[in-house]
Amino acid sequence: MAPSAPGLRGPDRAFGPRARDRPGNAPGGGAGGLPSAAAAGDRTRRFLRLPAAAGPAIAEAPIGRNGPWAAPGGARAGARGGGRGPVRHDPSNDHCHGLGSGPIRRTRPPSRKEQPTMPTPAPRQHLPVHSADGTRLHAEIHGPPQAPPVVLAHGWACSTRLWHPLIAELGDRLRLVCYDQRGHGRSQVPRAGGYSTSALADDLLAVAEAALEPGERAVFAGHSMGAMTLMAAADRPRFAARAAAALLASTGPSDLPRSSRVFPGAARFPRAGRLAHRAMLTAPLPLGPRTRLSRAALRYATMAADAPPDMVEVCAEMVHAVAPTPRARWGRVLAGIDLDRALARLEAPTRIVAGSADRLTPLAHARRMARLLPDCRGLLELDGIGHMTPLESPAPLARALAELADTHLAPRPRQESA
């Protein structure tokens, strides 16, 4: 077992000195003159956590549900040049970097009555794509054509609608390429032999080749099965040549049925839990109509208890829209997936995002992934957020993607008219 680092606390192994003990963060005063979380009476602490291998003195950073790094009065404390200094870390063990430091007080999310209805963004371009085996994929591009590109891959039983809140956050500053995985949304249902992690990687590369300029690099981001798509493509030279950075959200590389916690008692009775979760993934049964009961069950399995009702509805519409056969066949792939070695070959700088209330891919996956990645740039844990992070808490994901794009990409030069 690795020696304990300064600031190690409890079973969650959160690293770093407590916020109120760091220089400049005495009670009553925080970084940049902001009140500390303790002084503000903030009992709902949200932390940036990193695994034991990250080395000593990793600083903590509170994380909010909607995630704008906002100071009282609406000021953005995390803006470039603002009061969030770099995380202190051991320079001799630099394989996993933090995202920021300093206690920042955030605005509360709007009440459910005030939650705005999610708009449907209009793509700038629809892009028909054919994968290596001929499967037709639906892809679309949002945002300015000269902006840094980000390629988005959604998860199991979802569609491009998963990314609509993120597009609303970033569509004016990044070029967002999203597509429906095969068998989902408006993409073609593949033949019986077209379900594999290799096929997922083929599709991702086909979309990247169609949407990006020759030689152009992008940030690649995936949620759940979409993040596994990035892992599956990690050892492909074409992917390595395109990937400037990566973001993996709410995912795991292996052993999903055993680790899931959807069914009560799964931790106490692991064999029964594994069988129940495998059956949940692989059953080719129609889901029936969307009812109050089915929405409640879906919310319990995939989202936090206080997830906004309109986001629960979007989740239900996406899941019910996937036909039983592709849903079950992809479920069989997920039930047996083993991408540990592939993840260890993901050389691009990679950030991980996970919700503390995720029952499908619990936080243990994220922490283990941070140790396996060659170049982990931080693990962002969202307190009280479930599996559907792009719907439940899009702002922290948007911030993480914007930072990756700002760091690793540059806008294409505008072509001057003759």
Buried (B, 14 or more C-beta within 10 A) or exposed (E): EEEEBEBBEEEEBBBBBBBBEBEEBEEEBBBBEBBBBBBBEBEEBBBBBBBBBBBBBBBBBBBBBBBBBBBEEEBBBBEEEBBBEEBBBEEEEEBBBBBBBBBBBBEEBEEEEEEEEBEEBEBBEEBEBEBEBEBBBBBBBBBBEEBBBBBBBBBBBBBBBBBBBBBBBBBEBBBBBBBBBBBBBBBBBBEEEBBBBBBBBBBBBBBBEBBBEEEBBBBBBBBBBBBBBBBBBBBBEEBBEBBBBBBBBBBBBBBBBBBBBBBEEBEEEEEEBBBBBBBBBBEEEEBEEBEEEBBEBBBEBBBBEBBBEBBBBBBBEBBBBBEEEBBBBBBBBBBBBEBBEBBBBBBBBBBBBBBBBBBBBBBEBBBBBBBBBBBBBBBBBBBBBBBBBBBBBBBBBBBBBBBBBBEBBEBBEEEEEE
